[in-house]
Amino acid sequence: MSLAETIRNHVREHRSGMLTDLLFALVWVTGVSVLFDVLNGPQWAYYLCLGAGVVAYYGFFASLEAARERE
């Protein structure tokens, strides 16, 4: 199996998850950027908020999964 075929198979299997991840990242980065453009916050806080997106991502999808299990 070639590398291109392996990549195609991976994308085909995980397409919706990859799209969800991309949309979450775009919304998070856009939100943080707009917030810091308005507030003119310090650069270190900007990067800290961008990094907090990783924690927010896992927290959001863990709580979503827990809510689905309750149904």
TIKE-766774 format. One record per atom (N, C-alpha, C): residue number from 0; atom name; x, y, z negated. Coordinates in Angstrom, 1 decimal, m for minus. Each point is the difference from the previous one (the first is absolute). Layout:
BEGIN
DOTOR,gulum,padren,c1,c2,c3
DOTOR,NUM,CA,X,Y,Z
...
This chain:
BEGIN
DOTOR,gulum,padren,c1,c2,c3
DOTOR,0,N,0.8,m1.2,0.0
DOTOR,0,CA,m0.8,1.2,0.0
DOTOR,0,C,0.9,1.2,0.0
DOTOR,1,N,m0.3,1.0,0.9
DOTOR,1,CA,0.9,1.2,0.1
DOTOR,1,C,m0.4,1.0,m1.0
DOTOR,2,N,0.8,1.0,m0.2
DOTOR,2,CA,m0.2,1.0,m1.0
DOTOR,2,C,m1.3,0.8,0.4
DOTOR,3,N,m0.1,0.4,1.3
DOTOR,3,CA,m1.2,0.7,0.4
DOTOR,3,C,m1.3,m0.7,m0.2
DOTOR,4,N,0.1,m1.3,0.2
DOTOR,4,CA,m1.2,m0.8,m0.2
DOTOR,4,C,m0.3,m0.1,m1.5
DOTOR,5,N,1.0,m0.1,m0.8
DOTOR,5,CA,m0.2,m0.1,m1.5
DOTOR,5,C,m0.6,1.4,m0.5
DOTOR,6,N,0.5,1.1,0.5
DOTOR,6,CA,m0.6,1.3,m0.4
DOTOR,6,C,m1.4,0.1,0.5
DOTOR,7,N,m0.3,m0.4,1.2
DOTOR,7,CA,m1.4,0.0,0.5
DOTOR,7,C,m0.9,m0.8,m0.8
DOTOR,8,N,0.4,m1.2,m0.4
DOTOR,8,CA,m0.8,m0.8,m0.9
DOTOR,8,C,m0.3,0.6,m1.3
DOTOR,9,N,1.1,0.6,m0.6
DOTOR,9,CA,m0.2,0.7,m1.3
DOTOR,9,C,m0.9,1.1,0.1
DOTOR,10,N,0.1,0.8,1.0
DOTOR,10,CA,m0.9,1.2,0.1
DOTOR,10,C,m1.5,m0.5,0.3
DOTOR,11,N,m0.1,m1.0,0.8
DOTOR,11,CA,m1.4,m0.5,0.2
DOTOR,11,C,m0.6,m0.5,m1.2
DOTOR,12,N,0.7,m0.7,m0.9
DOTOR,12,CA,m0.5,m0.6,m1.2
DOTOR,12,C,m0.3,1.1,m1.1
DOTOR,13,N,0.8,1.1,0.0
DOTOR,13,CA,m0.1,1.0,m1.1
DOTOR,13,C,m0.4,1.4,0.5
DOTOR,14,N,m0.7,0.0,1.1
DOTOR,14,CA,m0.3,1.3,0.7
DOTOR,14,C,m0.9,0.9,m1.0
DOTOR,15,N,m1.0,m0.5,m0.5
DOTOR,15,CA,m0.9,0.9,m0.9
DOTOR,15,C,0.7,0.4,m1.2
DOTOR,16,N,0.8,m0.9,m0.6
DOTOR,16,CA,0.8,0.4,m1.2
DOTOR,16,C,1.0,1.1,0.3
DOTOR,17,N,0.7,m0.1,1.1
DOTOR,17,CA,1.0,0.9,0.4
DOTOR,17,C,m0.7,1.4,0.3
DOTOR,18,N,m1.2,0.0,0.6
DOTOR,18,CA,m0.7,1.2,0.3
DOTOR,18,C,m0.4,0.7,m1.3
DOTOR,19,N,m0.5,m0.8,m1.0
DOTOR,19,CA,m0.4,0.5,m1.3
DOTOR,19,C,1.2,0.6,m0.7
DOTOR,20,N,1.2,m0.6,0.0
DOTOR,20,CA,1.2,0.5,m0.6
DOTOR,20,C,0.4,1.3,0.6
DOTOR,21,N,m0.1,0.1,1.3
DOTOR,21,CA,0.4,1.2,0.8
DOTOR,21,C,m0.9,1.1,m0.4
DOTOR,22,N,m1.3,m0.2,0.0
DOTOR,22,CA,m1.0,1.0,m0.4
DOTOR,22,C,0.2,0.5,m1.4
DOTOR,23,N,0.2,m0.9,m0.9
DOTOR,23,CA,0.3,0.4,m1.4
DOTOR,23,C,1.2,0.9,m0.1
DOTOR,24,N,1.1,m0.4,0.7
DOTOR,24,CA,1.2,0.8,m0.1
DOTOR,24,C,m0.2,1.4,0.7
DOTOR,25,N,m0.7,0.0,1.1
DOTOR,25,CA,m0.2,1.3,0.6
DOTOR,25,C,m0.9,1.0,m0.8
DOTOR,26,N,m1.0,m0.6,m0.7
DOTOR,26,CA,m0.9,0.8,m0.8
DOTOR,26,C,0.8,0.5,m1.3
DOTOR,27,N,0.8,m0.9,m0.6
DOTOR,27,CA,0.8,0.4,m1.1
DOTOR,27,C,1.0,1.1,0.3
DOTOR,28,N,0.8,m0.2,1.0
DOTOR,28,CA,1.0,1.0,0.4
DOTOR,28,C,m0.6,1.3,0.4
DOTOR,29,N,m1.1,m0.1,0.7
DOTOR,29,CA,m0.7,1.3,0.4
DOTOR,29,C,m0.5,0.7,m1.2
DOTOR,30,N,m0.6,m0.7,m0.9
DOTOR,30,CA,m0.6,0.6,m1.2
DOTOR,30,C,1.1,0.6,m0.9
DOTOR,31,N,1.1,m0.7,m0.2
DOTOR,31,CA,1.1,0.6,m0.8
DOTOR,31,C,0.6,1.2,0.7
DOTOR,32,N,0.2,m0.1,1.3
DOTOR,32,CA,0.6,1.1,0.7
DOTOR,32,C,m0.9,1.3,0.0
DOTOR,33,N,m1.3,m0.2,0.1
DOTOR,33,CA,m0.9,1.1,0.0
DOTOR,33,C,0.0,0.6,m1.4
DOTOR,34,N,0.0,m0.8,m1.0
DOTOR,34,CA,0.0,0.4,m1.4
DOTOR,34,C,1.2,0.8,m0.3
DOTOR,35,N,1.2,m0.4,0.4
DOTOR,35,CA,1.2,0.7,m0.3
DOTOR,35,C,0.2,1.2,0.9
DOTOR,36,N,m0.6,0.1,1.1
DOTOR,36,CA,0.0,1.2,0.8
DOTOR,36,C,m0.8,1.1,m0.6
DOTOR,37,N,m1.1,m0.4,m0.7
DOTOR,37,CA,m0.9,1.0,m0.6
DOTOR,37,C,0.7,0.4,m1.4
DOTOR,38,N,0.5,m0.9,m0.7
DOTOR,38,CA,0.5,0.3,m1.4
DOTOR,38,C,1.4,0.4,0.0
DOTOR,39,N,0.8,m0.2,1.1
DOTOR,39,CA,1.4,0.3,0.0
DOTOR,39,C,0.7,m0.6,m1.2
DOTOR,40,N,m0.2,m1.2,m0.2
DOTOR,40,CA,0.6,m0.7,m1.1
DOTOR,40,C,1.5,m0.3,0.3
DOTOR,41,N,0.7,m0.5,m1.1
DOTOR,41,CA,1.5,m0.3,0.2
DOTOR,41,C,0.2,m1.2,0.9
DOTOR,42,N,1.1,0.0,0.6
DOTOR,42,CA,0.3,m1.1,1.0
DOTOR,42,C,0.0,m1.4,m0.7
DOTOR,43,N,0.6,0.0,m1.2
DOTOR,43,CA,0.1,m1.3,m0.8
DOTOR,43,C,m1.4,m0.6,m0.3
DOTOR,44,N,m1.0,0.9,m0.3
DOTOR,44,CA,m1.3,m0.4,m0.3
DOTOR,44,C,m0.7,m0.5,1.3
DOTOR,45,N,0.3,0.6,1.1
DOTOR,45,CA,m0.5,m0.4,1.3
DOTOR,45,C,0.4,m1.5,0.3
DOTOR,46,N,1.3,m0.3,m0.1
DOTOR,46,CA,0.5,m1.3,0.2
DOTOR,46,C,m0.6,m1.0,m1.0
DOTOR,47,N,m0.1,0.4,m1.2
DOTOR,47,CA,m0.6,m0.8,m1.1
DOTOR,47,C,m1.4,m0.4,0.4
DOTOR,48,N,m0.8,0.9,0.5
DOTOR,48,CA,m1.4,m0.2,0.4
DOTOR,48,C,0.0,m0.9,1.2
DOTOR,49,N,0.9,0.2,0.9
DOTOR,49,CA,0.0,m0.9,1.2
DOTOR,49,C,0.3,m1.5,m0.5
DOTOR,50,N,1.0,m0.1,m0.9
DOTOR,50,CA,0.3,m1.3,m0.5
DOTOR,50,C,m1.1,m0.7,m0.8
DOTOR,51,N,m0.8,0.9,m0.7
DOTOR,51,CA,m1.1,m0.5,m0.7
DOTOR,51,C,m1.1,m0.7,0.9
DOTOR,52,N,0.1,0.3,1.3
DOTOR,52,CA,m0.9,m0.6,0.9
DOTOR,52,C,0.2,m1.5,0.0
DOTOR,53,N,1.1,m0.5,m0.2
DOTOR,53,CA,0.3,m1.5,m0.1
DOTOR,53,C,m0.9,m0.6,m1.1
DOTOR,54,N,0.1,0.7,m1.2
DOTOR,54,CA,m0.8,m0.5,m1.2
DOTOR,54,C,m1.4,0.1,0.3
DOTOR,55,N,m0.4,1.1,0.6
DOTOR,55,CA,m1.5,0.3,0.3
DOTOR,55,C,m0.5,m1.1,1.0
DOTOR,56,N,0.8,m0.3,1.0
DOTOR,56,CA,m0.3,m1.0,1.0
DOTOR,56,C,m0.4,m1.4,m0.7
DOTOR,57,N,1.0,m0.5,m0.8
DOTOR,57,CA,m0.2,m1.2,m0.6
DOTOR,57,C,m1.2,0.0,m1.1
DOTOR,58,N,m0.1,1.1,m0.7
DOTOR,58,CA,m1.1,0.2,m0.9
DOTOR,58,C,m1.3,0.0,0.7
DOTOR,59,N,m0.1,0.7,1.0
DOTOR,59,CA,m1.3,0.1,0.8
DOTOR,59,C,m0.4,m1.3,0.5
DOTOR,60,N,0.9,m0.7,0.7
DOTOR,60,CA,m0.4,m1.3,0.6
DOTOR,60,C,m0.2,m1.1,m1.0
DOTOR,61,N,0.7,0.1,m1.2
DOTOR,61,CA,m0.2,m1.0,m1.1
DOTOR,61,C,m1.4,0.2,m0.5
DOTOR,62,N,m0.4,1.3,m0.2
DOTOR,62,CA,m1.4,0.2,m0.6
DOTOR,62,C,m1.0,m0.3,1.0
DOTOR,63,N,0.2,0.2,1.3
DOTOR,63,CA,m0.9,m0.4,1.0
DOTOR,63,C,m0.2,m1.5,0.1
DOTOR,64,N,1.1,m0.7,m0.2
DOTOR,64,CA,m0.1,m1.5,0.0
DOTOR,64,C,m0.8,m0.5,m1.2
DOTOR,65,N,0.3,0.7,m1.2
DOTOR,65,CA,m0.8,m0.4,m1.2
DOTOR,65,C,m1.4,0.3,0.1
DOTOR,66,N,m0.4,1.1,0.7
DOTOR,66,CA,m1.4,0.3,0.2
DOTOR,66,C,m0.7,m1.0,0.9
DOTOR,67,N,0.8,m0.5,1.0
DOTOR,67,CA,m0.6,m0.9,1.0
DOTOR,67,C,m0.2,m1.4,m0.7
DOTOR,68,N,0.9,m0.3,m1.0
DOTOR,68,CA,m0.2,m1.3,m0.7
DOTOR,68,C,m1.2,0.0,m0.9
DOTOR,69,N,m0.4,1.1,m0.5
DOTOR,69,CA,m1.1,0.1,m0.9
DOTOR,69,C,m1.3,m0.2,0.7
DOTOR,70,N,m0.1,0.2,1.3
DOTOR,70,CA,m1.2,m0.1,0.7
DOTOR,70,C,m0.4,m1.4,0.2
